Amino acid sequence: MNREHIFPYCHLDLLDTYAIVTCNEGAHIAFDEIQEIKAVLQDAYHGQRIGLIANRENQYSVNPLAIKKLFSDECLIAGAIVGNTLMTKLNAEIENDIVDGAAIRFFPSMNLAIKWIRDEVRGDSID
């Protein structure tokens, strides 16, 4: 599966066991946006275990409670945040503290995030 969805606020790439979301510069991601993303994920993956990578190459805001709601879906088992700023890393730590039932980790590169997400989804992780 290699599909993409373009929303007014983000680009969502759907791959076999994970999705990558890249939000637009200046976007605000709140409950409505999260609900749209969640609906696409549920429709595409049909209850299979998946991970989500947030490619934070742009600056945008996210309601942390909306992120918590997104990860309330038991099929979404891990989240990777890719960025290159201290603020992005600190936001990842906050989101990890807020989200129940799924690990959220920060990575400085997409390759490291993809490897970790794949391991998490397969159940190969060692924490």
N, C-alpha and C positions, 0 to 999 in steps of 0.2 A: 504494500500500500504506500504510495507516495502521492498524497493529495494535499492541496493547499486551499485555505479559505482566507479571503481578504475581507476584513471588516473595516469600517471607517477609522478605527482606533488601533488596529493591529493586523499582523499577518500570522496565520497559524499553519504550520507545516505538520502534516500527519504522516508519521512513519510507522513501521511495523509494531514496535512496542513502546513508542514514546512520541510525543509531539513537541515542537519547538514554537514558542510564541515570541514574536518580536513586536513590541508596541511602538507606536509612532511617537516621534518627538512631541513633547508637550501634552500627550494624552492623559486623561484621568481614568483609571480603571476602578470602577465601583461595582455595586451589586448587579446592575443591569448588564454590564459588559461581561462580568463573570458568568452570569446565567447563560448568555449567548455562547460563550466559549464552552461551558460545561455541556450544553445541549449538543454541540458539534462533537465533542469528545465521546459522549454517551452513544450518539448515533453511529459514530465511526468504529468504536471499539467494542460495542455490545457486551459490556461487563468483563472484558479481559483486563488483566493487571497491566497498568501502564505507568509511565513516568512522564513528567512535564519539565521541559527546560525553558527557562525564561532568559532569553537573550537580551540583556539590558545594555545594548549598544547605544540606545537613545535615552534621554532624560524624560521621565514621566512619573506620575504619582499613582500609587496603588492603595486602596483602602485595605489595610491588613485584615479586617474582619471579613471582607469579601474573599480574600485569599483563603482564610480559614474555611469559609463556606465551600469554596471550590474543592478543597482537599477533604471535605467531609464525605465525599464519594469514596467508598471503600476500595474501589478499583484503582484509584489514583494513589499509588503507594509511595511515590518519591518525587521530589522537586529539586531541580538543580538551577542555580542562579549563576549566570555567566556575566562577568563584568570586570572592569579594570580600575575601579575606584574604591577607596576606603568606604565611602558612603554606601555603595552597592553591597559591600561585604557586611557592613553593620546592619543594613536592611535585611539581608539574608538571615543574620542571627536573630533579629526580631521576629521574622516570619517563622523561623524554626521554633521559637518559643511559643508562638501563638497557635500554630497548627498542631492538631492532635492526630495521631495515627499514621503520619507520613513524615519521613525524614526530609529536611530541607538543607541543602548544602551549597556553599559558594565555591565557584571555580573560576580561575583566571583565564581559562581557555575552553572553547567549545569541545575540543577533542577529549579533554579530561572529564567534562560533564557527561558527554555521550557514553564514555566507557563506564562511569559510575552508574548512570541511569540504567544501562543495559544489565550490569551486574545486579542492581537492586531488583529489577523486574524479574530476572531469572532466579533470584534468591541466592546469588553467589556472594553477597557482600559479607564483609567481616567488620563488625563495629566494636 
